[in-house]
Amino acid sequence: MESLREVLKHPAELYYLVKLKMALRGAEKHIPPEPHWAFCYTMVYKFLRNALIFQQFETKIRDTVCIFYLVLRVLDTIEDDTSIPTAVKVPMLIDFYRQLNDIDWHYSCGTRNLDKVVVDKFHHVSTAFMELEKGHQATIVDITKKMGAGMAKFICKEIATTDDYDEYCHYSAELVEIGLFKLFNSSRKQDPIMEKLCGSTFIFYQKRDMIEDYLEDINEIPKPRIFWPREIYSKYVDKVEDLKCEENSVKAVQCLNEMVTDALKHAGDCLNHLSTLNDDAALQFFGALAVKGMGTLVLCYNNIQVFKDKVRLRRGLAARLYEQTKTMSDIYNVFFEFAYVMKSKVEMHDPNAMKTLSELNKYKKSAESLDS
């Protein structure tokens, strides 16, 4: 639950926080009794700030998404643990897909306690994985294999250019959405036309993550994780770590604004993708990620606190957004409102001001076209 101080600052959000809490408690009462499924669902509820975003799916899809999430969470944990030597990590990432059927596989790694638990007790995930439909298993294996290989590539390769940045996001995010599309489509949950736009929502959300997590990544021990492309940060500082130095605060904010603007270029495809969804549950699932991503970008834009502390969307606001974005019209309206707020933060002396405004004006046109 949000801290009491935050709730008092935003009392209108209390209703949504309580509703979310009660819904989560209700969902927890229906956790499957089998030990492996109980472990998997319990961990997902602990990991996600709003684990209810997939609760509206039918049981078969919900189980599959639960396992898909945990499998990729373990893959991310291996990638993110900078204490694992490269010579060990690279083959682990490449071969991890082979472990999904191995109930004896486990490992000791991770920088967070929850991550450590899932990796160490992966036999629960493997057991549940083997109970999924064969077609769903094949999709998860395929995506895990491709993601692991892509992550391994960038363990040994610097994210130097914006093309590198987009390629990394393909492996770490776009493939996830492609996998979800295949899982949903196999149960006739989606219109195949969405495949052409598939991936944009998760790329948008992933770039939001890498902006929001700058300080956490750069302070990682024993060595930093660097996802911001050199092509962007080198315009402002010599080393990406220098962005957090007080004397570079002006340049740091300018660099941050360029990173946010780069993320905004995916929002148009994201909205187009969402407009193709013909299933209410899928729309709310992907829509919740999209509006949360946009909200966080607005919060981060022109905000020096990104380099000083964790900047994240209030839990109460996230809960309200989830409740109030159930239709495509709702999503367009939220994007339009967030775009308006970000436009008010744009300072014309910022090097990317015109580009930022150009991206934000696209949402107004999208909202107007929906109303017409």
Buried (B, 14 or more C-beta within 10 A) or exposed (E): EBEEEBBEEBEEBBEBBBBBEEBBEEBEEEBBEEEBBBBBBEBBBEBEEBBBBBBBBEEBBBBBBBBBBBBBBBBBBBBBBBEBEEEEBBEBBBEBBEBBEEBEBBBEBBBEEEBBBBBEBBBBBBBBBBEBBEEBBEBBBBBBBBBBBBBBBBEEEEBEEBEBBBBBBBBBBBBBBBBBBBBBBBBEBBEEEBBEBBBBBBBBBBBBBBBBBBBEBBEBEEEBBBBBBBBBBBEBBEEBEBBBEEEBBEBBBBBBBBBBBBBBBBBBBBBBBBBBBEBEBBBBBBBBBBBBBBBBBBBBBBBBEBBEEEBBBBBBBBBBBBBBBBEBEBBBBBBBBBBEBBBEBBEEEBBBBEBBBEBBEBBBEBBEEBEE
